[in-house]
Amino acid sequence: MLTTDARQIRITEIVCDRLELEPEELAETDRFVEEHGADSLALIGVLAALEKEFKVTIDQSEMPRMAHLAGVREVLSETKGW
C-alpha cells in the first residue's frame, strides 16, 4: 500500500501524463479545461487511468468535482476511504 505522499505523487503523475503536462505546470487548483485546455476525451482518460491504477470505479457524475487536482484527490479519497 502506498503512503499518503506516494499516493499524492502518483495521482499527480497520472493526471499530468494524461493532460500532457509537467508536474510543475499543474497547481492543486488549476482547472484542467479552463487553464490547461483539456478536452473531454483527456478527462475521460484521466478517469480511466485513475480507476485502473487504484482499482476503483468512479461514477462519471463525479467528473465536475474532478475539475482540478485537489478535486481529483478528494473524490479518490472518498471513493477509496483513505
VENGICOR-V181161 format. One line per field, one symbol per residue. ss: DSSP state (a for helix, b for strand, c for the rest). burial: I if it has 24 or more other C-alpha atoms within 12 Angstrom, else O. A space follows every 50 residues. Layout:
BEGIN
ss->???
burial->???
END
This chain:
BEGIN
ss->cccaaaaaaaaaaaaaaaacccaaaccccccaaaaacccaaaaaaaaaaa aaaacccccaaaaaaaccaaaaaaaaaaaacc
burial->OOOOOOOIOOIIIIIIOIIOOOOOOIOIOIIIOOOIOIOOOIIIOIIOII IOOIOOOIOOOOIOIIIIIOIIIIIIOOOOOO
END
